[in-house]
Amino acid sequence: MKKYGAGTTAVQGGYRPSNGEPRQVPIVQSTTFKFDTGEAMGRLFDLEDSGYFYSRLQNPTCDTVAAKICELEGGSAAMLTSSGQAANLLAIFNIANAGDHIVSSSSIYGGTFNLFAVTMKKMGIDFTFVDPDASAEEIKAAFKENTKALFGETIANPALTVLDFEKFASVAHDMGVPLIIDNTFATPINCRPIEWGADIVVHSTTKYMDGHGAAVGGAIVDAGKFDWMAHKDKFPGLTTPDESYHGITYAEKFGKEGAFITKATAQLMRDFGCVQSPMNAYYLNLGLESLHVRMPRHCENGQRVAEYLSRHPKIRSVTYCGLPEDKYHKLAMKYLPNGSCGVVSFRINGGKKAAEEFMSHLKLAAIETHVADARTCVLHPASTTHRQLSDAELEAAGIYPDLIRFSCGIEDSEDLIADIAQALEAVEIESI
């Protein structure tokens, strides 16, 4: 099959209707599916045939949209989940059991950090967090005999750290484990981590992929390149018989290209049930159809807002990898040459009080927990998601009292800048 560009894939990938079939991806709003014989259904339960019998595991609408995301990322297999957090949970739990260990970049989304450091720790999986700027040797030093994966984010939320893929991939593969990358902020339009050595890619599809704040969801994509059987003793869940499926060994039966997603679907989705609904998958597909058009506009607006803020006397500092003076600009030019995302983090002079006042004067940018939306939104972590912490505790967590996360939508950049300008003018602080 011809390999199409990202734009064509975003519009038509994953679904090839035949003569007389619906042009739009159908919503199969059904929990279950009919069979003529119990034997036919039994073959599905034994993973001998492919098909659908219960939407807690798989649904045609969800699989169609997952196939599009798989094509966009350049993977071999993919699945949708109920949220980005569910995608992270299943991606890790698919290869790590109680008593195992994961190494992760410390610069990741706060919700993911809590999932790893608190909730999954209660499940018996231990995590060590490393500075993403650490040397390869320092990252390797965090590994243990029971380490099963290395995890990072393409662009961290909200720190906006840009990950050095080649360094992380080299470490992971030298240590015999897969590299798992959260590509939510960049999307496959601006970066395809698999091309840089990632083995598993996860997404919160709630963000740019959906793009309209309409549907919560997540996705997991397998590159199909990690050789599980070459590390048989390290990944018994994939390389030894699964007695809950009559002794199937996933890596043998489905190979490198299908083992990971098949196990995550047949075993974990079966038991956890964190499936994306067909209606949400339908909304997600509508968002994907314009992803390649929206992302350049998000990046254009992010760049212009970052440049404006970097020159403003009331702004203490700006974090955006598109700025030449940014710490991660060089890495961004390597891995994200066409743009990163529309999210800009900045610190305002005057501390927490000034940050809260600034946000109260914004007219276009809405104060929301959300991010990566077609509509511009803004969040002040110190007075919302981290409100209970003192200034000292906020700084220890890397969430400064004066830090603001500004997610540029796809409105006119001149209007966004004018909104910021009037809000800054209304804040009574001294310029530095």
LUMBA-815360 format. One line per field, with one value per residue (C-alpha): x, y, z. Coordinates in steps of 0.001 Angstrom, whole numbers, plus 500000, padded with zeros to 6 digits. Layout:
N
c1: c(X:...)
c2: c(Y:...)
c3: c(Z:...)
This chain:
432
c1: c(500000:501217:502579:500651:501626:500511:497704:496187:496505:494867:491884:491559:493794:492445:489192:488771:485040:484050:481335:478117:479586:479338:481851:482140:483420:480281:479469:478942:477029:476630:477960:477783:477722:475649:477026:475403:477285:478992:481993:482494:482457:484740:487400:487426:487845:490779:492327:492180:490034:489834:486512:484241:482174:482056:482918:484752:487634:487279:484807:484888:484665:487468:489667:489177:490281:493171:494316:494455:496595:498796:499339:500102:502734:504213:503478:502429:499389:497386:494465:492294:491749:489331:491914:495575:496101:494591:496998:499965:498659:498156:501425:503396:501319:501504:505201:505689:504311:504415:508063:509280:510878:510588:512922:511178:512109:511244:509918:506472:502844:501918:499056:501387:503942:501255:500077:503619:504915:501785:499137:501284:503705:500784:500425:504012:505756:508612:509729:512983:512832:515833:516647:515990:519169:521251:523974:523430:525676:523655:520395:521850:522874:519183:518485:518088:517992:514181:513823:511313:511073:512295:509605:509571:507487:508333:507424:506774:503606:503937:507762:508043:511249:512200:513387:516624:515202:518464:520007:516988:516541:520218:520053:516848:518116:521559:519743:517406:514118:511615:511410:507871:507128:504128:503729:500617:501924:503865:501412:502637:502237:505283:507199:507118:509069:509224:511539:513889:513925:510754:509150:505779:503996:501108:498729:496098:493838:491800:494281:495366:494135:490548:491328:487888:487449:484715:485847:488274:490439:493853:495830:498735:500809:503350:506274:506480:510261:511178:512258:510509:511828:515413:514746:512552:513391:512691:509172:507467:503992:504717:507120:505605:502156:499131:496984:493983:494058:494751:498500:498995:502456:501842:505342:505356:501825:501632:505310:507030:504383:501306:502246:502162:498792:497181:498143:497099:493712:492977:494286:494367:491410:489448:490190:490414:487712:489081:487764:487059:483405:482496:480959:484164:486177:483894:484519:488232:488236:486610:489431:492099:490811:491967:495004:497511:495792:495463:498927:500832:498407:498846:502618:502468:500393:502633:505730:504257:502937:506283:508182:505848:506129:509928:510126:507623:509107:506553:507505:510256:510973:509428:509755:509120:511507:510839:512752:516464:517462:515423:517375:515835:515926:518746:516970:513740:515427:516596:513438:510724:511887:508334:507178:506489:503102:501013:501694:503834:504886:505982:506654:505327:506960:505025:504604:501418:499216:500250:499704:496186:495387:496729:494503:491438:491809:492023:489009:489740:491824:489588:490790:490545:492188:492280:495156:495859:492439:491258:490234:492946:493007:495194:496042:497829:498883:499743:496175:494360:495759:498471:496508:497041:500849:502883:505223:508191:506445:505485:509087:510273:507791:508967:505647:506606:504032:504361:504182:501403:500638:499161:497747:497358:494365:493831:492385:494110:497479:496975:493871:495633:498533:496138:494339:497626:498726:495611:495737:499392:498680:495970:498366:499973:503580:506958:508892:512370)
c2: c(500000:503494:505437:508670:511941:512852:515084:512442:509860:512171:512515:509032:506688:503610:503373:502243:501877:499427:499875:501100:501391:504562:507275:508386:505955:504222:504393:500804:501599:498042:496242:492812:490934:488001:484627:481690:479111:478931:477404:480563:482702:480243:480677:484412:483710:481443:484177:481808:484163:487946:489672:491197:489666:492283:495991:495928:494386:495666:497622:498245:502045:502165:499822:501878:505087:503269:502098:505723:506737:503714:504847:508398:507189:504583:501687:498085:497916:500239:500410:503099:503513:505497:508213:509091:507902:504540:504348:504914:502377:499636:500356:499884:497094:495109:494403:495040:493093:493565:493533:495104:498479:501303:504229:507441:510989:513233:515892:514454:515423:515686:513221:510661:511245:510573:507463:506126:507299:506682:504478:502015:501879:500574:497876:496823:498475:500741:503828:505756:509261:510703:514173:514136:516159:513539:511755:508296:506883:508570:507230:503719:503967:504162:500748:497581:493915:494060:497249:496672:499992:503559:506270:509887:512614:514208:517624:517578:519116:521844:522052:521901:519863:518388:514795:513673:510600:509193:509287:507677:505079:504149:503683:501640:499304:498931:497834:495476:497276:499180:502971:504229:507781:510002:512006:513960:517523:517063:514647:512590:515692:517312:514256:510500:509034:505585:507031:508067:504699:504618:501191:502146:505489:506655:509584:511464:511808:514262:516971:517990:514823:515527:519233:520496:519448:517036:513555:512069:509268:507676:505538:503089:502403:499594:500149:496385:496463:495342:491693:490309:486788:488071:489124:486180:486016:489729:489735:486465:487944:488092:485178:482416:480760:482755:480186:482526:482050:478309:478669:481160:482723:486164:486814:483467:483555:487245:488135:491445:493337:492147:490673:493835:495195:491756:491075:494565:494084:490438:490400:493910:495518:492373:492745:496523:497500:501014:501067:504191:504466:504248:507735:509211:507422:508977:512467:511710:510780:514099:515846:513748:514776:518360:517642:518406:521751:522784:521931:524471:527173:526174:526364:529673:531196:529677:531121:534615:534656:533387:536074:538779:537599:537314:541051:542206:543950:542399:538832:537155:534264:532324:528627:527704:525651:527757:530656:530650:531366:528450:525661:523047:524994:522905:519624:521050:521936:518316:516467:519090:521129:521928:523162:521776:522729:525721:525620:528382:528461:531732:533356:536794:539376:539905:536283:534318:537385:538925:535623:535283:538906:538565:535579:537342:540071:537721:537882:535382:532850:530787:529496:525710:522492:521568:522143:521711:522866:524808:527504:529238:528285:529164:527583:528789:525565:527258:528494:525505:522002:522677:525195:523347:523760:526577:528661:526633:523352:524605:525465:522087:520471:522662:524537:528118:530466:532804:530103:530313:527711:529353:527026:528862:527833:528527:532022:535036:535547:539334:538888:536540:538963:541890:539904:539188:542819:544272:541734:542544:546255:545811:544067:546436:545223:546811:546101:544603)
c3: c(500000:499144:502102:502298:503946:507455:506216:503969:506738:509270:506955:505470:507475:509211:507276:503674:502947:500248:497640:499239:502759:504905:503969:507597:510240:511596:515292:516384:519569:520749:523788:522227:518912:517622:516554:514819:516872:520227:518477:516394:519515:521285:518621:519402:523107:522261:520060:517117:515022:514919:515469:518086:520839:523613:523490:526801:524891:521344:519249:515463:515796:518341:516314:513159:514886:516598:513162:511984:514974:514325:510725:511866:514338:512008:514339:513834:516141:518371:520775:522330:526065:528203:528986:528699:532261:531336:528392:530704:533216:530620:528797:532008:533539:530298:530922:534657:537586:541343:542353:539103:538496:535919:535234:534209:533359:536294:533916:533173:533639:537320:536990:535443:538179:540794:538926:538949:542337:544388:542805:540866:543780:545840:543168:543853:540900:541906:539969:539910:538447:536645:535371:531606:531171:532981:531048:529620:532333:535064:533647:533405:537048:537989:536425:538495:537582:537606:535515:532713:530802:530389:530183:529045:527381:524043:525471:529200:530654:531976:532216:528378:528591:525204:525525:523898:522126:520870:524342:526000:523252:523388:527156:527005:524322:525904:529060:527183:527836:525653:525547:526221:525069:525779:522561:523574:523175:519929:518247:515270:513114:514739:515971:515402:518339:516722:514073:516897:518671:520783:521149:522623:522156:524340:524006:525903:522866:524950:524001:520483:518782:519825:519873:520865:524490:523427:524489:527014:525663:525299:522877:522866:519741:519429:517069:516542:516745:520264:520330:523403:522865:522853:526472:527355:531048:531552:530036:531040:530494:526784:526401:528518:528288:529489:531258:531160:527375:527232:527288:524442:524334:522855:521490:519690:518308:517334:516855:517522:515559:517464:520822:522962:521830:521727:525337:526464:524810:525511:529068:530562:528812:529567:533276:533807:531331:530699:527142:525093:524115:520408:520566:522009:519320:516696:518119:518262:514596:513695:515553:513860:510438:511063:513261:510489:509845:513488:514785:512637:513822:517484:517024:515168:517962:520639:518983:518658:522220:523567:521642:522932:526531:526328:525590:528206:531279:533646:532688:534683:532313:529417:528622:524981:522887:519805:521372:520392:523993:525372:527047:524748:521488:519997:520783:519399:516120:515899:516898:516277:513283:512174:515577:519024:520467:521427:525160:526692:530346:531892:535226:536046:538291:541501:542529:543127:543700:540390:538559:539929:539121:535588:534905:536308:533661:530662:528352:525548:527455:529734:533087:532723:533866:530189:527761:524020:522837:519775:522273:524270:527930:530879:534220:537320:539061:542363:542867:541326:541005:543650:545725:549004:548947:550452:548287:549549:548763:545314:544469:545767:543366:540494:540408:541123:542690:539706:536997:534408:531721:528638:525979:522681:520621:516945:517233:515634:517331:517345:519495:521910:522328:522810:525515:527286:526915:528503:531343:532067:531950:534575:536986:539475:539652:539250:536062:536298)
